[in-house]
């Protein structure tokens, strides 16, 4: 439906439906992990940038954490540097880490910042090295085959996990009406850089900020049960049960664990939402239906966003 043909009554209904959510979440922090289709399709890119600006304009404080795996892979290929993976994680030697920093901290980060600014917002791009926001340590990867008596520790280089999040810089920027856009690069006590999974960083940032919401944009409709139906509202206890019985498995498992830990660690809620849907973040926050799976510590009423 175009601007010319949209029924004004529908516009008023939408605004009316959004009002209680705007009132409820004004002044709250929402951490959004940005990646997948939402980061590569032009219409979704534009809608995401506008969503972040609108959230800020109505008093919500969005904090964006972004990925960039495909872009890293593309540049490595152009430079004739082989991409190798262990358990789905990129083996990152010093040469590869230089490329990771160029892509995540430069090309991708500044592209997102520019899009938000072009949509009328005030975004600031950061990596976890700025202000030593993300203190990291090397991630230890274990591998064990049936014939092995003990697991083998595999060195995958500059791949890290979060040791500590410092929120001073993020909070200062948010208080001055900026939208922080964070590349998931951490630093250890000796100044070594580490590439960290963006979902993990977003979850830990949400924990540290006691965020109202953690929103993980994905390329699926949400968490599904064995029948393929989207589970729209779950408690942390129910999620633990779904992990235990094998309903949650494979590639979705790390993302769900990240969301689960964030809620248990201080975030009020976590949302696994379909980033292939235009304006997915606004639909999840400001409408009754939402577009994904909500995880909280307590059962929610059906109308909660």
WODA-V681943 format. One line per field, one symbol per residue. burial: 1 if it has 24 or more other C-alpha atoms within 12 Angstrom, else 0. A space follows every 50 residues. Layout:
burial->???
This chain:
burial->00000000000000000100110011011111111111110001111111 11111101111111111110111011000000100000111110011111 11111101111111111000111111111101111111101000000000 00000111111111111011100100111111111111000111111111 11111111111111111111111110000011111101110100000100 01001111111111111111111111111111111110011111111000 00011
